[in-house]
Amino acid sequence: MSTLLEQIFENGAVWFVTVILVVAAIIDGAILKVPNWLTFPFIIGGWVHCSLVGGLAGFGWSLAGTVVGMCLLLFLRNVGGMGAGDVKLLAGIGAWLGTTNTLYAFAATAIVGGIMAVIMVLRQGEVQKHLAMGHQILHEWKTAKNAKELAGIARERKPNMMLLPYGIPMAIGSIAYFAFAGLLI
């Protein structure tokens, strides 16, 4: 039976991603931003790691994961519903762990993010206000001419909104998925 240290080494990429997610969550919780100095090296490091481990095929696998991770959140970012750092953070997960793990991490993240948003709204006690704002946002998505217009509307509304630093649910959801899937040990 292998030791815990051997298992951690065997799943080193997942452990590295876990550490980066924790750091990103702490920073996002503090300043509502996942900085480029964390996300760009995270993505590039995934490409390099996968290339060293799997050659050209590994690089392709990593690049595909990056694109999937980026595309999953890009629409929300383009309409002002999320920061670019969150998009790059999920792209980094893809760069290190590929498409399938990124899709599952994204699904777990969406569930955790939804639960956190509901709890935040309930704690604030202004459920009707947030339901009305949600209805207004959906109406804008149906009637706006393009993503740029939606992003402008979101920018104007941002100072009056309760913001969820999405790096936190991304860390919790992804790490929970890694644990559930047996990727940490």
C-alpha positions, -999 to 999 in steps of 0.1 A, spaced: 0 0 0 14 34 -10 20 61 16 1 93 17 31 112 4 33 88 -27 -4 93 -34 0 131 -32 30 130 -56 10 108 -80 -18 133 -80 5 163 -78 -12 183 -106 -46 181 -87 -28 191 -54 -11 220 -72 -45 232 -86 -60 228 -52 -34 251 -36 -39 277 -64 -77 276 -59 -73 282 -22 -50 312 -28 -73 326 -54 -103 322 -31 -85 341 -3 -75 369 -26 -109 371 -43 -126 372 -9 -104 400 2 -103 422 -29 -131 408 -52 -105 401 -79 -84 371 -90 -52 388 -102 -34 382 -135 -2 375 -117 -19 343 -104 -40 333 -134 -16 337 -163 13 317 -148 -13 291 -137 -25 286 -173 10 287 -188 23 264 -161 -4 239 -170 6 240 -207 43 234 -198 35 207 -173 13 187 -197 38 192 -225 66 178 -203 45 149 -192 27 141 -225 46 158 -253 26 174 -281 -4 153 -272 -2 165 -236 0 201 -248 -31 195 -270 -50 180 -241 -40 209 -219 -50 235 -246 -84 218 -250 -90 220 -213 -80 256 -213 -105 265 -240 -133 245 -224 -126 262 -190 -126 296 -206 -157 291 -227 -178 279 -198 -177 313 -181 -169 337 -210 -205 345 -218 -211 356 -182 -180 377 -182 -189 393 -215 -223 404 -202 -208 418 -170 -219 389 -147 -184 378 -137 -149 390 -136 -122 380 -161 -101 366 -133 -128 339 -126 -127 330 -163 -90 327 -164 -90 307 -131 -113 280 -147 -92 281 -178 -62 273 -156 -80 243 -141 -85 232 -177 -49 237 -185 -38 214 -157 -66 189 -155 -81 187 -190 -117 190 -203 -135 163 -183 -123 173 -149 -129 210 -158 -165 202 -167 -171 184 -134 -154 211 -114 -175 237 -132 -207 218 -124 -197 215 -87 -188 252 -87 -221 263 -101 -240 243 -74 -218 258 -46 -221 293 -61 -259 290 -63 -261 278 -27 -238 306 -16 -258 332 -35 -291 321 -19 -276 321 15 -262 356 10 -296 369 -2 -314 353 27 -289 367 52 -293 402 38 -331 398 42 -340 416 9 -353 386 -10 -379 407 -30 -353 432 -41 -330 405 -54 -358 386 -71 -368 418 -89 -332 425 -99 -329 389 -112 -361 394 -132 -347 427 -145 -314 411 -156 -333 383 -174 -354 409 -192 -322 428 -202 -307 396 -216 -338 391 -238 -340 427 -250 -304 440 -252 -289 443 -287 -255 428 -278 -231 417 -251 -214 451 -250 -247 468 -241 -254 442 -214 -219 447 -199 -225 485 -198 -258 479 -179 -241 455 -155 -213 480 -149 -238 507 -139 -257 483 -116 -226 469 -100 -223 494 -71 -258 486 -60 -254 448 -61 -243 423 -36 -213 407 -51 -202 370 -48 -164 366 -51 -167 336 -74 -132 324 -66 -146 311 -33 -173 288 -48 -149 278 -75 -124 266 -49 -150 249 -27 -168 232 -56 -137 221 -74 -119 208 -44 -151 190 -33 -153 174 -68 -116 164 -66 -122 147 -32 -154 130 -43 -137 117 -75 -107 104 -55 -83 127 -72 -67 140 -40 -56 106 -27 
